Amino acid sequence: MKFEKFELSNELMMGLRDLRYEEATPIQEECIPLILNGQDVIGAAQTGTGKTGAFVIPLLQKIIKNKSEHTQALILSPTRELAQQIEEQIFALGYHTGVTSATVTGGSDYGTQVKAIRAGVDIIVATPGRLIDQMNVLNIDFSGLEYLVLDEADRMLDMGFLPDVMKIVKQLPLDRQTMLFSATMVDEVQKVVDEVMKNPAEVEFEVSKPADSVDQQIYFVHPKKKLGLFEQLFDADKYKTAIVFCATRRGTDEVERMLKKRGVNAVSMHGDRDQQERNEALRKFKNKTHPVMVATDVLSRGIDIDDVSLIVNFDVPNNPEDYIHRIGRTGRYDKKGTAITFVSNKDKKYYHAIKNVVGDQLTVKEVSDKKSSGASKSGRKKEESRDKHKKRSSSASKGSSKPAQAKTDEGEKAKQDDAAKSKKDSKKAEKKSSKDTRKPRPPRPGSKREKKKKQDESSSSSNGRETKRDTKDQQTSKGNDSNKKAPSSEEVKEKAQKILERHRKDSEEENFFQPEVIEKAVSRNRNALKPAKGFWGIIKSFIPKIGS
């Protein structure tokens, strides 16, 4: 249906032509006449069907006809970005009409918002939290308010704005026209409808159903392989722009960093970013200087971004409604789009819930590249072995054909070769062990080997005798220590001379030079023979040291 048939003002038609709006979408075609007639309206339709224009266009038309010094319309939205987008559309469509508007959202200059409210703009677009803050400080005059719009009502309730919304509604005149737009009509939304609306007309278009123009693909992938698969699937020539949805703010930052490391121009958006950063990220993405946007569900609803060709659910959303909102960013206005969802083992329960709602629209895809498939190698090997086993069993069941017999002969031959090889290896091991365990041949009399053997035996015997004697001396010294009797200097000297004499005799009997190890041991023992501390220590200071 053409916009000209709604009998809009010339100024508003000029704004529509500036934006190249010629035909109304189905929800606009149904809602605009109802709102122009002054009726309360509930608009339920999926994301990307033109719900914003369905209430902005008739509001502008009604405000043009009835100019007032007071604020006439209040539009509440769940997020700053959506509020800003609504205000931009009001400015663009109402450029030639002279209708004024202002946003009251978090992250913006507080003083500028105060000036706009006091000036009495025609339309205020606000988030519930910031408007409550302003109402606590300023005495906002809503006495002349005629229109209230609750946009993305289900999302506002999910974010916990219901108490703020109801507090604001109580400050508004009862005699007003109320419009509520939502993608899903849950029970909480119905409660709000019962409290704030009067006999509303319901306009509903396939709630909780994704657009048919979106190719929905599912990839089962390991969590650590998601980024590699995304790089494989994202082609700059095929997909000009992409939005990657993550479940958490931390995950959003990690994906953005990983994409930048791989040379992809990406920006991110989530609740921890201030308004200036979020506006800059959105500007870069809309200008296509950064073709990839990584975001949480803050970007899933209401944001009007043209020509988004690819949506990637890096993390599966927890419920089907969020999935529909996410993929609603692409395939808009009769354009085709692609939505890819990565499903890991922990996400399968959410995937099955989405499948129950979406049905046959989901297409499970296989990963062609092994590096980025995410399927484990062990899993692939098991599948291959299972297939081989099936083939062998099927060939055996068919009968004794020549190819099957040839395979059997080859298998038996391989088994025989393995058995022969293992037998050969065992024989080699036995020979090696017999070589290791057999006794060495005795040396010939008078040979160098015999002389060396005698020399080793004599040195070992002398070492043994020395060890026994040293042990005996140590035991004697311990006994003396236990009786607390310290040896005299003459006894110490006599004992040292006996040790030296004994080692001298041993070396002469054995007819070989004293090893260096024994010399060190003798020197150590000599130095260790010291009087005890206390009284004998004082006496030692008057006795000269015994030399060797």
PyMOL commands that set and color helices and strands:
alter all, ss='L'
color gray80, all
select helices_A, chain A and resi 3-6+10-18+26-36+51-65+80-93+110-119+128-137+153-158+162-170+187-196+223-233+249-261+275-286+297-299+320-327+345-361+377-398+402-437+448-482+489-510+516-528+535-540
alter helices_A, ss='H'
color red, helices_A
select strands_A, chain A and resi 41-45+73-76+101-104+123-126+147-150+177-182+201-205+214-220+242-245+266-269+292-295+310-313+337-343+362-365
alter strands_A, ss='S'
color yellow, strands_A
deselect
rebuild
show_as cartoon
